Amino acid sequence: SADMYRRLLLSGTRCLEIDCWDPTTFGRWWGQGPRVTHRMPGGVPLLCGSVAFGEVVAAIAEYAFTSSPLPVILSLEMHCSAKQQRKLAKELINTLGDQLSRSERVASTPLRELHRKVLVKMRLDNGVTTDPLLRTLVTLPTTSFCRPLLASEAEESECSGTSAPGGGVVSLVEERLERLASEEGGWLPATAVQLVRTFPSPTRWLSTNPNPLAAWRAGVQM
């Protein structure tokens, strides 16, 4: 159910991951809107149910700023067809209304001006997110590091992927973050000018979480 999203928002969580799938993946939901669930790469099902994307967005609209006025980031993992992406975009617009930020300058906007705003974070460079309306809602585009960006070579680097386009978010799996940070003595210089997010390794089968201290020491914000 959408109850976990309510509980997380009431506890003060400011970033929520939402895995979005076509309803055709689930026989009983054929012909309906996008579903939220968790699956392995390739769509391999896991031992968890699914909930309508609309129910999740409704819960976010109601509880996003109950515990804090700070902005809420929706990290969307997209597995939907173009048709379902359009439904998803309309759901965000219609349900969140003025709470949904559509600014193109989020990275340079003072935090106080983002109070009570919902920001959409998602990859745009993977060929999956194709709906034009949905793409306009992404204020924090996600990318990945292609190699460590050293402070000494920051001005010379032409390596694509060392920073997110438009002031977005660099997303790193925990093993890669550990490797990059170790090469820099524990600190990731890019975090001084770039939002960086880390996420647990997919090999954590028991859904355990990594110790956040190493990420915090490296300067990671999310």
C-alpha atoms as one frame of an Amber mdcrd trajectory, in Angstrom:
protein
   0.000   0.000   0.000   0.978   3.684  -0.052   1.191   3.655   3.737   4.988
   3.285   3.765   5.321   6.555   1.835   3.095   8.273   4.400   5.177   6.873
   7.251   8.447   7.970   5.656   7.197  11.507   5.049   5.882  11.801   8.600
   9.309  10.690   9.863  10.942  13.571   7.953  12.266  11.748   4.875  12.996
  14.203   2.039  13.818  11.804  -0.815  11.567   8.946  -1.931  12.352   6.327
  -4.567   9.407   5.204  -6.700   9.819   2.249  -9.084   7.233   2.694 -11.869
   5.989  -0.210 -14.003   3.338  -0.788 -16.662   0.083  -2.306 -15.376   0.399
  -4.937 -18.120   3.184  -6.474 -16.040   0.494  -7.486 -13.541  -2.402  -9.427
 -15.099  -5.144  -8.154 -12.797  -4.289  -4.489 -13.442  -4.487  -4.700 -17.246
  -5.672  -1.417 -18.803  -5.167   0.677 -15.673  -2.547   3.275 -14.700   1.119
   2.777 -13.724   1.970   0.570 -10.755   4.649   1.007  -8.096   6.619  -2.074
  -7.060  10.178  -3.404  -6.872  11.604  -5.861  -9.367  14.965  -7.191 -10.456
  16.537  -6.059 -13.754  14.563  -7.489 -16.657  11.321  -7.344 -14.692  11.966
 -10.453 -12.598   9.334 -10.326  -9.825  10.225 -10.257  -6.149   8.167 -11.182
  -3.095   6.373  -7.846  -2.818   3.052  -6.481  -3.997   2.243  -3.395  -6.037
   0.252  -0.205  -5.512  -1.260   2.264  -7.978   1.036   5.188  -8.772  -1.913
   7.514  -8.207  -2.308   6.302  -4.603   1.372   6.976  -3.909   1.185  10.506
  -5.370  -1.986  11.216  -3.379  -0.197  10.213  -0.167   2.750  12.439  -1.067
   0.465  15.402  -1.802  -1.193  15.016   1.603   1.820  14.337   3.824   4.867
  15.810   2.025   5.168  18.870   4.250   3.528  17.739   7.474   6.834  17.313
   9.315   9.010  19.776   7.391   8.665  22.546   4.772  11.894  21.444   3.062
  11.506  20.203  -0.533  10.699  16.570  -1.257  12.604  14.802  -4.047  10.828
  12.031  -5.945  13.428   9.693  -7.425  11.535   7.950 -10.239  12.899   4.695
 -11.628  11.140   4.390 -14.970  10.090   1.077 -16.530   6.871   2.314 -18.178
   5.888   2.562 -21.832   5.427   5.993 -23.426   1.646   5.702 -23.001   1.937
   5.015 -19.281   4.578   7.743 -18.899   2.010  10.271 -20.131  -0.523   8.999
 -17.562   2.142   9.241 -14.886   2.994  12.833 -15.843  -0.658  13.899 -15.761
  -1.069  12.235 -12.363   1.838  14.258 -10.977   0.495  17.519 -12.409  -3.144
  17.009 -11.421  -2.508  15.658  -7.916   0.443  17.774  -6.783  -0.684  21.013
  -8.437   1.342  24.019  -7.253   3.468  21.774  -5.036   5.174  20.389  -8.152
   8.212  22.452  -9.136   8.626  22.956 -12.874  11.488  25.417 -12.621  14.454
  25.016 -14.961  16.774  26.672 -12.432  16.379  24.465  -9.357  20.154  24.088
  -8.943  20.595  27.859  -8.557  17.414  28.490  -6.556  17.855  29.409  -2.861
  16.614  26.649  -0.593  14.043  28.906   1.069  12.344  29.374  -2.324  12.008
  25.602  -2.685  10.099  25.211   0.566   6.933  23.137   0.111   7.972  22.091
  -3.380   8.194  18.597  -4.878  11.146  17.997  -7.230  11.234  15.160  -9.754
  14.556  13.356 -10.169  15.021  10.866 -12.994  17.409   9.683 -15.696  16.819
  11.270 -19.098  19.815   9.855 -20.962  18.931   6.162 -20.975  16.406   6.122
 -23.833  13.597   4.974 -21.526  11.972   8.280 -20.572  10.498   9.291 -23.918
   7.271  11.158 -23.134   7.832  14.913 -23.751   5.445  16.012 -20.970   7.132
  13.817 -18.371  10.559  15.060 -19.422   9.487  18.664 -18.743   8.704  17.726
 -15.131  12.231  16.471 -14.385  13.994  19.280 -12.530  16.834  17.071 -11.244
  18.132  14.936 -14.138  20.293  12.011 -13.031  23.568  10.839 -14.511  26.579
   8.758 -13.420  30.306   9.358 -12.949  32.346   7.841 -15.749  35.556   8.240
 -13.729  36.724  10.160 -10.641  36.921  13.901 -11.170  40.090  15.013  -9.456
  40.340  18.557  -8.147  43.570  19.076 -10.128  41.976  18.156 -13.458  38.536
  19.674 -13.023  39.132  22.397 -15.622  40.724  20.046 -18.145  38.295  17.133
 -17.990  36.120  16.487 -21.042  34.783  13.230 -19.690  31.019  13.148 -20.169
  29.111  12.124 -17.100  31.378  13.708 -14.524  28.549  16.054 -13.582  24.827
  16.063 -14.076  23.334  18.224 -16.830  21.455  21.323 -15.744  22.581  21.026
 -12.137  21.014  17.622 -11.633  22.162  14.693  -9.495  25.067  12.279  -9.894
  23.954   8.833  -8.719  26.478   6.233  -7.539  26.036   2.687  -6.267  27.790
   2.218  -2.912  30.728   0.175  -4.297  31.567   2.806  -6.897  31.330   5.609
  -4.371  33.711   3.739  -2.080  36.195   3.238  -4.927  36.051   6.848  -6.129
  36.332   8.255  -2.613  39.271   5.997  -1.749  41.186   7.364  -4.746  40.639
  10.853  -3.350  41.606  10.057   0.240  38.007   9.627   1.380  36.669  12.917
  -0.042  34.857  13.344  -3.372  35.740  16.846  -4.709  32.732  16.984  -7.023
  30.396  17.170  -4.017  31.541  20.751  -3.450  29.650  21.869  -6.569  27.355
  18.935  -7.380  24.519  17.015  -5.724  25.609  13.390  -5.316  23.357  10.518
  -4.314  24.399   7.022  -3.318  22.238   3.921  -3.142  22.636   0.387  -1.728
  24.208  -2.378  -3.765  21.718  -4.673  -5.554  23.540  -7.590  -3.916  22.052
  -6.657  -0.523  19.463  -9.430  -0.767  18.237  -8.920   2.802  17.489  -5.225
   2.156  20.120  -4.066   4.622  21.473  -0.523   4.336  25.111   0.582   4.087
  26.685   2.562   6.889  26.144   6.216   5.833  29.239   7.555   7.626  31.629
   6.875   4.732  29.266   8.617   2.289  28.873  11.612   4.592  32.646  11.864
   5.006  32.970  11.837   1.210  30.616  14.820   1.046  27.597  12.956  -0.379
  24.343  14.811   0.271  21.789  12.087  -0.526
